[in-house]
Amino acid sequence: VDRRGFLAAALEPRLRYAEGERDLAILRIEVAGERDGRRERIVHEVIDRKDLDTGLSAMSRLVGFTAGTAVEMLGTGVITKRGLLSPTTDVPCAPFLEALARKGIAVRSETREE
């Protein structure tokens, strides 16, 4: 057995999730700047955990559900542009966030003056 195989065999049992144990994925975007002459801070945050009923990890849910939602929006005509698109300018935010919320992924947003 080579060194990598030995290491993998030794570590793999310790890296498995225990029954009922969940992974956690956190995405936080924080932006500070000036709007209409006032200092403002905007925070968007997603905290997701493994779904014990489906077995989907938090990372699988966040990556898969966001990509799948965009594809669904293309297929149903919510996104009408074609070609190379930007998620920040070409995906309508409100319908996207509503679709994610229906899948159990909630984005918490907070805006405050500084």
Disulfide bonds with the S-S distance in Angstrom:
none
